[in-house]
């Protein structure tokens, strides 16, 4: 069973490699798109951010240092190298990619909305809903995926976000469609 652990860590490393690549691609997309920002804000800090980001990053850094020392003292082991690959990818995620993803401006751009789970062009939004709470959450319902993407809205931007959504509906950039979202003969902007 112990001999299987390096390969499990290597598999996790491959998963974290993909996650890291996705975050870096998203950040590059944000960097190109940021000049077209209409109303953006920094991502709100998750409840367990210090534990997940900082503590896990430090623990993984310490683990990598210990493993490097062990690799230098023992004969070369392919299994230990695969373990270190997995640990390194997890370290890059928690110490680099996760803080970088928080720097992506959430909010409204000229061609869409950057939610907590990625960018959604206006033409793909088939419905919206508000979830009251702290913070207020705008749910963006994608037209073809039956998927809701949350956008956490800081209290100070709540009024501006409502106006922006209303304007986008009025200019028909956001259009509600489908039976589940059929709004009848009234003005769709009143639903915001």
URJO-V760638 format. One record per backbone hydrogen bond with DSSP energy under -1.0 kcal/mol. NH is the residue of the N-H (numbers start at 1). CO is the residue of the C=O. If there is no record, write none. Layout:
# URJO-V760638
nh | co
NH | CO
NH | CO
This chain:
# URJO-V760638
nh | co
8 | 4
9 | 5
10 | 6
11 | 7
12 | 8
13 | 9
14 | 10
15 | 11
16 | 12
17 | 13
18 | 14
19 | 15
20 | 16
21 | 17
22 | 18
23 | 19
24 | 20
25 | 21
26 | 22
27 | 23
28 | 24
29 | 25
30 | 26
31 | 27
32 | 28
33 | 29
34 | 30
36 | 33
37 | 34
38 | 108
39 | 108
41 | 106
43 | 102
49 | 46
52 | 48
53 | 49
55 | 50
56 | 51
57 | 53
58 | 54
59 | 55
60 | 56
61 | 57
62 | 58
63 | 59
64 | 60
65 | 61
66 | 62
67 | 63
68 | 64
69 | 65
70 | 66
71 | 67
72 | 68
73 | 69
74 | 70
81 | 77
82 | 78
83 | 79
84 | 80
85 | 81
86 | 82
87 | 83
88 | 84
89 | 85
90 | 86
91 | 87
92 | 88
93 | 89
94 | 90
95 | 91
96 | 92
97 | 92
98 | 93
100 | 96
101 | 97
102 | 98
106 | 41
107 | 114
108 | 39
109 | 112
110 | 36
113 | 120
114 | 107
115 | 118
116 | 150
118 | 115
120 | 113
122 | 111
124 | 121
125 | 122
126 | 141
127 | 141
129 | 139
131 | 137
137 | 131
138 | 151
139 | 129
140 | 149
141 | 127
142 | 147
143 | 124
149 | 140
151 | 138
153 | 136
157 | 154
158 | 155
161 | 157
162 | 158
163 | 159
164 | 160
165 | 161
166 | 162
167 | 163
168 | 164
169 | 165
170 | 166
171 | 167
172 | 169
173 | 168
174 | 168
177 | 126
182 | 179
190 | 187
191 | 188
192 | 189
